[in-house]
Every structure is written in C-alpha cells, then in structure tokens.
C-alpha cells in the first residue's frame, strides 16, 4: 500500500529517554506479553457513565432516525428490481451513518461488506470502503501519540520520513508509512507502518459496549431466548473489541502468528518493532488490497490465492488453534514472489567463468541474480493500481507466465480467537470426515 509523498524531514539531536509510564522504544525481538485481561467496562450506574450513555443515545438517535425514515422510500422504489439494478443512494447513506457513529458500527459495516450470503453483492461493494477507507483523524493527533510513546518532543527525532496522509484507515485506528532513523543498527532506514488509535475511540467503544450489554439484557428477558446465550456472546464480543483498543495485544498476536507460520512461503505477517497502548510500529509491506483484486477479477491467480487462504485459515484452526478473527479482504495484502529452480552444474560453471573474467561486484551480482528469490517490483504494483479493470488480466497473466506466485500479507491481528478443547476435537473430526468424501 502506498501513501502520498512524505513530509520533509530534518536532522535533530538524539531522542530523549522514553516516558516510563509507557512502553519505551524496543529493539527487534520478543516484545512483552500483553495484559491477560482487558480492562472492564465502566460501571453502569456511575454518574459519568450515565451522562455518557445519555449523550451517546442522543447522538446515535440523531444519526439513525433519518436513516430509518428514508428506508421505506428506498425500499419502495427498488421493489422488484434485480440486485444489479438497485439504486445505492440509501446504502451509501448507511455507510456514511455507520462511519459517523464510530468504531463499533464501522465493525458492523465491515462484517456486512464481507457477507455476500446475507446481503446482495452490490450492497457489499458499497460498504467495502469501510474496510480500509474510513474518515481519518488528523496527522497532528497521530504525531502527538507517536511522540508520547517515544518520549520525544518532535517525531523527526525518530523518523527520517513520515507520511501525513494515512495509507489505510479502519474502525479503531489508522496507519501511516514512515522511515526509521538509524537508532537500531539492523533497522537502518527501515520502512515501517505506524498504527495509531483514533483519539477518543476507547471511551466511545466502551460506551457503545455498555449499550450493547443493556440491549442483550433486555433481549434475554424475552420468552424463548434463554438457549441463545446472548449475554455470553455479547461478553465475548466485548472482550475482543476491548483487546483491539490495546495495540500491545496486536503486537503480541503478530509475534505468535509469525512463529506459527515460520517457513510458510505463501503467507506472511508484519513484524512488530515497537509498541505502546495507542501506537504500534511494524514492518511496512507493499501490495494490492485483496478487495481490489476481487473487484478487478477474475484473474489467473484466483485458484492459487484461494488455495493459500484456505490452507492458512485451516492451519490456524486445526493445527495452531489460534486464528485471525477479522479476515475481511481489507485486511489482506497481495504481492507476488518468484522462487527460481536450483542452478544446474552448467549454469554454475558459466557463472564461475564470468566472475573469473570480470571479478567486479557488479558481475558477481548479475550472475547470481537469476537464481535468487525476488518480489514483484513496485512499478508493477503501481501500474496495477492505476490500470483500468480490463487491463488487470494481461498484467497478472504476464506475472504468472514469468513464474510468480501470489503471497498473502495478513494485517490487523488485533482480533484473534481459539476453540475450546471439545469444539476443536469436533472440528477436527468433521474435517477428517470431509476428507473421506
């Protein structure tokens, strides 16, 4: 993913020691484990909580009342139309309302956008922008959060470059591209992605979760709902959402995924570098959003992409019992890698003769280049992003003919899950039966 041009950098003095109240700048390696339990929801009958609930109910009513009032009009004029003939003005209004309502409602929109079995594909297409193109918060707020984590007065003390325009904006955070200064010898000039929580998102989500809990209590009182375990499901969802509000949890999850997928060539995860509660710095990966690939398909890589994705998800569940719980197309990047076959004896001899005739480093590099793994160049990815839909096929077909394979970069690992022992055994048993069919 790319952002607009970086902001100018300047040379300044070394950074000051990090604030002791927040996780300091950390060298690459194993990060500290996250808190075992997320902070609890605010007490329902506390005066501050009640005031926040009243205010939140008023704001949500203001946003959703016009949406509900206009729905019958939209339904009347679309009655009898085929899905591809739907007028989407109300769906666009729904997406805007969910975006304005905050992180919990954006999550709902993201879920709907990936459920073509629940709503028409045309609705999924409109809501898909909520996966990575939500309204961003200001770059000034991002700078303050990053400076606070590193304990510096100016962001330029840590980064050579910092893109003020985010490369992606989600429900609870946004991501900026940056380039580290050489504070770490093995990260000199490293291109990184900086994930920053939206200002105030923690209070808004916690207030919304209290409202959801109240709604669950009400529904659980209705006859015939006791077997649904609604309150237990809401409690699980609330815990997962609160985990997303602490980026130390995501950093830890990334480390677990990287360890679990060590040696898997078709799937990769960003490497966490530094983290705090509100900021996560990780390796930056360039690629195409899987959502864009799906929108511009079909392609010759569809089978390989599906195969890599299914195998990765089944590995997460059946082998690791630690799975990504937010795998919508906006959280997966696609790039392409080429792994050449081993050089034959004749090729090795030819390379040796060439280096004997001209032993310069450039000749040695040129003779070894054909036998080294490589990643598709940035220019090709940029051409794909700018190309019209009918041009994607020929470009991707050329890559396939050259021997490139798709590689999935899985992002946003804040939401994870695992199965209880009984459920895991049942799942494995079902998978074994399916294999016999």
Buried (B, 14 or more C-beta within 10 A) or exposed (E): BBBEEBBEBEEEEEBEEBBEEBBEBBEBEEBEEBEEEBEEBBEEEEEEBBEBBEEBEEBBEEBBEEBEEBEEEBEEEBEEEEEEEBEBEBBEBBBBBBBBBBBBBBBBBBBBBBEEEEBBEBBBBBBBBBBBBBEBBEBEBBBBBBBBBBBBEBBBBBBBBBBBBBBBBBBBBBBBBBBBBEBBEEBEEBBBBBBBBBBEBBEBBBBBBBBBBEEBEEEBEEEEEEEEEBBEEBBEBBBBBBBBBBBBBBBBBBBBBBEBBEEBEBBBBBBBBBBBBBBBBBBBBBBBBBBBBBEBBEBBBBEBBEEBBEEBBEBBBBEBBBBBEBBBBBBBBBBBBBEEEEBEEEBEEEBEEBBEEEEEEEBBEBBEEEBEEEBBEEEBBEEBEEBEEEEBBEBBEEBBEEEBBBBBBBBBBBBBBEBEEEEBEEBBEEEEEEEEE
